[in-house]
């Protein structure tokens, strides 16, 4: 495994910003995009349950409709690629069973051998559902995937813009999610910044380390 230096990591993170204006003529190489999709697949989640689906929207006509549901933000149509991050709602025992079966397939053994872990997950999900926090808890996992995607993109020199300024219900309708177990949470566009995007050279505004990091 190739290890980045501390300088390389911080350079990539300082280079990254929420790109306001993409160059529509610049496309992401296929191998680079495949790696970024893999970064989504490899994202961590609570219990490993992966309560999500990532919808890559390439159809220009669909993108136009989604821009109208995104307050007219042009990143939706100008960026090389676009990912809609959706939450799988109301997780329950069937979803846990699906994950356990996949675990046995990948790691060997039988689903029954993972019965203890399965029971812990089922009970945890049931408790969260009873407390009315299940989907909120699971939605946090989706944002972990978003963060990993953005960091991976920065390391590969790809610009991104995370976007919550959208109408999720309209997204669901346009993408055929209405009435399914999936619902839109947010969007991330990816591509390459336009040469005249003034935000590319604007200094990052961050609070000093002493204000946001505490050592005990």
C-alpha positions as a Markdown table, in Angstrom:
| # | Residue | x | y | z |
|---|---|---|---|---|
| 1 | Unk | 0.0 | 0.0 | 0.0 |
| 2 | Unk | 1.3 | 3.4 | -0.9 |
| 3 | Unk | 1.3 | 5.8 | 2.1 |
| 4 | Unk | 0.8 | 9.5 | 1.7 |
| 5 | Unk | 2.9 | 11.9 | 3.5 |
| 6 | Unk | 1.3 | 14.3 | 6.0 |
| 7 | Unk | 2.2 | 17.2 | 3.6 |
| 8 | Unk | 0.5 | 15.5 | 0.7 |
| 9 | Unk | -2.7 | 14.8 | 2.7 |
| 10 | Unk | -3.0 | 18.4 | 4.0 |
| 11 | Unk | -2.2 | 19.8 | 0.6 |
| 12 | Unk | -5.1 | 17.9 | -0.9 |
| 13 | Unk | -7.5 | 18.9 | 1.9 |
| 14 | Unk | -6.5 | 22.5 | 1.6 |
| 15 | Unk | -6.9 | 22.4 | -2.2 |
| 16 | Unk | -10.4 | 21.0 | -1.8 |
| 17 | Unk | -13.3 | 23.5 | -1.6 |
| 18 | Unk | -17.0 | 23.4 | -2.4 |
| 19 | Unk | -16.7 | 24.1 | -6.1 |
| 20 | Unk | -19.3 | 26.7 | -7.2 |
| 21 | Unk | -18.5 | 26.7 | -10.9 |
| 22 | Unk | -17.4 | 23.6 | -12.9 |
| 23 | Unk | -15.8 | 23.4 | -16.3 |
| 24 | Unk | -18.4 | 21.4 | -18.3 |
| 25 | Unk | -15.9 | 20.5 | -21.0 |
| 26 | Unk | -13.6 | 18.6 | -18.5 |
| 27 | Unk | -14.5 | 15.0 | -17.9 |
| 28 | Unk | -13.3 | 12.6 | -15.2 |
| 29 | Unk | -11.2 | 9.7 | -16.6 |
| 30 | Unk | -13.0 | 6.4 | -16.4 |
| 31 | Unk | -10.4 | 4.8 | -14.1 |
| 32 | Unk | -10.6 | 7.8 | -11.7 |
| 33 | Unk | -14.4 | 7.6 | -11.6 |
| 34 | Unk | -14.3 | 3.8 | -11.0 |
| 35 | Unk | -12.0 | 4.5 | -8.0 |
| 36 | Unk | -14.4 | 7.1 | -6.6 |
| 37 | Unk | -17.4 | 4.7 | -7.0 |
| 38 | Unk | -15.3 | 2.2 | -5.1 |
| 39 | Unk | -14.7 | 4.8 | -2.3 |
| 40 | Unk | -18.5 | 4.8 | -1.9 |
| 41 | Unk | -18.8 | 1.1 | -1.8 |
| 42 | Unk | -15.9 | 0.9 | 0.8 |
| 43 | Unk | -17.4 | 3.6 | 3.1 |
| 44 | Unk | -17.9 | 2.5 | 6.7 |
| 45 | Unk | -21.3 | 2.3 | 8.4 |
| 46 | Unk | -22.7 | 1.4 | 11.7 |
| 47 | Unk | -22.7 | -2.4 | 12.0 |
| 48 | Unk | -21.6 | -2.5 | 8.4 |
| 49 | Unk | -25.3 | -2.4 | 7.3 |
| 50 | Unk | -24.8 | 0.1 | 4.5 |
| 51 | Unk | -28.2 | 1.7 | 4.6 |
| 52 | Unk | -27.9 | 3.6 | 1.3 |
| 53 | Unk | -28.0 | 3.6 | -2.4 |
| 54 | Unk | -25.8 | 6.0 | -4.5 |
| 55 | Unk | -27.5 | 7.1 | -7.7 |
| 56 | Unk | -25.1 | 8.3 | -10.4 |
| 57 | Unk | -27.0 | 10.6 | -12.7 |
| 58 | Unk | -25.5 | 11.0 | -16.2 |
| 59 | Unk | -28.6 | 11.6 | -18.3 |
| 60 | Unk | -28.6 | 15.3 | -19.3 |
| 61 | Unk | -32.4 | 15.5 | -19.4 |
| 62 | Unk | -32.7 | 14.1 | -15.9 |
| 63 | Unk | -30.0 | 16.5 | -14.7 |
| 64 | Unk | -32.0 | 19.4 | -16.1 |
| 65 | Unk | -35.0 | 18.4 | -14.1 |
| 66 | Unk | -32.9 | 18.0 | -11.0 |
| 67 | Unk | -31.4 | 21.4 | -11.5 |
| 68 | Unk | -34.9 | 22.9 | -11.3 |
| 69 | Unk | -35.3 | 21.0 | -8.0 |
| 70 | Unk | -32.0 | 22.4 | -6.8 |
| 71 | Unk | -32.8 | 26.1 | -6.8 |
| 72 | Unk | -31.2 | 26.4 | -10.3 |
| 73 | Unk | -27.7 | 25.6 | -9.1 |
| 74 | Unk | -25.7 | 25.1 | -12.2 |
| 75 | Unk | -23.3 | 22.6 | -10.7 |
| 76 | Unk | -26.0 | 20.0 | -11.3 |
| 77 | Unk | -25.6 | 20.2 | -15.1 |
| 78 | Unk | -22.1 | 21.5 | -15.4 |
| 79 | Unk | -20.2 | 19.0 | -13.3 |
| 80 | Unk | -18.8 | 15.9 | -15.0 |
| 81 | Unk | -20.5 | 13.5 | -12.7 |
| 82 | Unk | -23.3 | 13.7 | -10.1 |
| 83 | Unk | -24.1 | 11.4 | -7.2 |
| 84 | Unk | -27.4 | 11.5 | -5.3 |
| 85 | Unk | -27.0 | 10.1 | -1.8 |
| 86 | Unk | -30.1 | 8.2 | -0.6 |
| 87 | Unk | -31.1 | 6.6 | 2.6 |
| 88 | Unk | -32.7 | 3.2 | 2.9 |
| 89 | Unk | -35.5 | 3.8 | 5.4 |
| 90 | Unk | -36.9 | 1.6 | 8.1 |
| 91 | Unk | -34.2 | -1.0 | 8.4 |
| 92 | Unk | -35.3 | -4.2 | 10.1 |
| 93 | Unk | -34.6 | -7.9 | 10.5 |
| 94 | Unk | -34.8 | -8.7 | 6.8 |
| 95 | Unk | -32.0 | -6.2 | 6.1 |
| 96 | Unk | -29.9 | -7.6 | 8.9 |
| 97 | Unk | -30.4 | -11.1 | 7.5 |
| 98 | Unk | -29.4 | -9.9 | 4.0 |
| 99 | Unk | -26.2 | -8.5 | 5.5 |
| 100 | Unk | -25.5 | -11.6 | 7.5 |
| 101 | Unk | -25.9 | -13.8 | 4.4 |
| 102 | Unk | -23.4 | -11.5 | 2.6 |
| 103 | Unk | -21.0 | -11.7 | 5.5 |
| 104 | Unk | -21.1 | -15.5 | 5.3 |
| 105 | Unk | -20.6 | -15.4 | 1.6 |
| 106 | Unk | -17.5 | -13.1 | 1.8 |
| 107 | Unk | -15.9 | -14.4 | 5.0 |
| 108 | Unk | -17.0 | -18.0 | 4.9 |
| 109 | Unk | -18.9 | -20.0 | 7.4 |
| 110 | Unk | -22.6 | -20.1 | 7.8 |
| 111 | Unk | -25.2 | -17.4 | 8.5 |
| 112 | Unk | -26.1 | -19.3 | 11.6 |
| 113 | Unk | -22.6 | -18.9 | 12.9 |
| 114 | Unk | -23.2 | -15.1 | 13.0 |
| 115 | Unk | -26.4 | -15.5 | 15.0 |
| 116 | Unk | -25.2 | -13.6 | 18.0 |
| 117 | Unk | -24.1 | -10.6 | 16.0 |
| 118 | Unk | -27.4 | -10.7 | 14.1 |
| 119 | Unk | -29.4 | -10.6 | 17.3 |
| 120 | Unk | -27.5 | -7.6 | 18.6 |
| 121 | Unk | -28.2 | -5.7 | 15.3 |
| 122 | Unk | -31.9 | -6.6 | 15.3 |
| 123 | Unk | -32.3 | -5.5 | 18.9 |
| 124 | Unk | -30.4 | -2.2 | 18.2 |
| 125 | Unk | -32.5 | -1.4 | 15.2 |
| 126 | Unk | -35.7 | -2.2 | 17.0 |
| 127 | Unk | -34.7 | 0.0 | 19.9 |
| 128 | Unk | -33.9 | 2.9 | 17.6 |
| 129 | Unk | -37.2 | 2.4 | 15.8 |
| 130 | Unk | -39.2 | 2.4 | 19.0 |
| 131 | Unk | -37.4 | 5.6 | 20.0 |
| 132 | Unk | -38.2 | 7.3 | 16.7 |
| 133 | Unk | -34.5 | 7.7 | 15.8 |
| 134 | Unk | -33.9 | 4.9 | 13.4 |
| 135 | Unk | -33.8 | 6.8 | 10.1 |
| 136 | Unk | -32.0 | 9.7 | 11.7 |
| 137 | Unk | -29.3 | 7.3 | 13.0 |
| 138 | Unk | -29.0 | 5.6 | 9.6 |
| 139 | Unk | -28.9 | 8.9 | 7.7 |
| 140 | Unk | -25.7 | 9.8 | 9.6 |
| 141 | Unk | -24.1 | 6.8 | 8.0 |
| 142 | Unk | -24.8 | 8.2 | 4.6 |
| 143 | Unk | -23.0 | 11.4 | 5.5 |
| 144 | Unk | -19.9 | 9.3 | 6.4 |
| 145 | Unk | -20.0 | 8.0 | 2.9 |
| 146 | Unk | -20.3 | 11.6 | 1.6 |
| 147 | Unk | -17.2 | 12.6 | 3.5 |
| 148 | Unk | -15.2 | 9.7 | 2.3 |
| 149 | Unk | -16.2 | 10.4 | -1.3 |
| 150 | Unk | -15.1 | 14.0 | -1.0 |
| 151 | Unk | -11.8 | 13.2 | 0.6 |
| 152 | Unk | -11.0 | 10.5 | -1.9 |
| 153 | Unk | -11.9 | 12.9 | -4.7 |
| 154 | Unk | -9.5 | 15.5 | -3.3 |
| 155 | Unk | -6.7 | 13.0 | -3.1 |
| 156 | Unk | -7.2 | 12.2 | -6.8 |
| 157 | Unk | -7.4 | 15.9 | -7.8 |
| 158 | Unk | -11.1 | 15.9 | -8.5 |
| 159 | Unk | -13.3 | 18.8 | -7.4 |
| 160 | Unk | -16.6 | 18.2 | -5.6 |
| 161 | Unk | -19.5 | 20.2 | -4.2 |
| 162 | Unk | -21.7 | 18.7 | -1.5 |
| 163 | Unk | -25.3 | 20.1 | -1.8 |
| 164 | Unk | -28.2 | 20.1 | 0.5 |
| 165 | Unk | -29.9 | 23.0 | -1.2 |
| 166 | Unk | -32.3 | 20.7 | -3.0 |
| 167 | Unk | -36.0 | 19.6 | -2.8 |
| 168 | Unk | -35.7 | 16.0 | -1.7 |
| 169 | Unk | -39.3 | 15.1 | -2.4 |
| 170 | Unk | -38.9 | 16.4 | -6.0 |
| 171 | Unk | -35.7 | 14.4 | -6.4 |
| 172 | Unk | -37.5 | 11.3 | -5.2 |
| 173 | Unk | -40.2 | 11.8 | -7.8 |
| 174 | Unk | -37.8 | 12.5 | -10.6 |
| 175 | Unk | -35.6 | 9.5 | -9.8 |
| 176 | Unk | -38.5 | 7.1 | -9.2 |
| 177 | Unk | -37.9 | 6.8 | -5.5 |
| 178 | Unk | -41.3 | 7.9 | -4.3 |
| 179 | Unk | -43.1 | 5.0 | -2.6 |
| 180 | Unk | -39.9 | 3.0 | -2.3 |
| 181 | Unk | -37.7 | 2.4 | 0.8 |
| 182 | Unk | -35.2 | 5.0 | -0.5 |
| 183 | Unk | -35.2 | 8.8 | -0.1 |
| 184 | Unk | -32.9 | 11.5 | -1.1 |
| 185 | Unk | -30.7 | 13.1 | 1.5 |
| 186 | Unk | -28.1 | 15.2 | -0.4 |
| 187 | Unk | -26.1 | 15.5 | -3.6 |
| 188 | Unk | -22.4 | 15.7 | -4.5 |
| 189 | Unk | -21.3 | 16.9 | -7.9 |
| 190 | Unk | -17.8 | 16.1 | -9.1 |
| 191 | Unk | -15.6 | 17.3 | -11.9 |
| 192 | Unk | -13.0 | 20.1 | -12.4 |
| 193 | Unk | -13.2 | 23.7 | -11.4 |
| 194 | Unk | -13.7 | 26.4 | -14.0 |
| 195 | Unk | -10.7 | 28.7 | -14.4 |
| 196 | Unk | -12.8 | 31.7 | -13.4 |
| 197 | Unk | -14.4 | 30.3 | -10.2 |
| 198 | Unk | -13.4 | 33.0 | -7.7 |
| 199 | Unk | -13.9 | 30.6 | -4.8 |
| 200 | Unk | -11.0 | 28.5 | -5.9 |
| 201 | Unk | -8.5 | 31.0 | -4.6 |
| 202 | Unk | -10.5 | 32.3 | -1.6 |
| 203 | Unk | -8.7 | 31.5 | 1.7 |
| 204 | Unk | -10.4 | 28.8 | 3.8 |
| 205 | Unk | -12.3 | 30.2 | 6.8 |
| 206 | Unk | -11.7 | 27.9 | 9.7 |
| 207 | Unk | -11.6 | 28.5 | 13.4 |
| 208 | Unk | -8.1 | 28.0 | 15.0 |
| 209 | Unk | -7.2 | 24.6 | 16.3 |
| 210 | Unk | -7.3 | 25.8 | 19.9 |
| 211 | Unk | -10.9 | 26.6 | 19.4 |
| 212 | Unk | -12.1 | 23.4 | 17.9 |
| 213 | Unk | -9.7 | 20.7 | 19.2 |
| 214 | Unk | -9.5 | 19.9 | 22.9 |
| 215 | Unk | -7.0 | 17.5 | 24.4 |
| 216 | Unk | -7.8 | 15.9 | 27.8 |
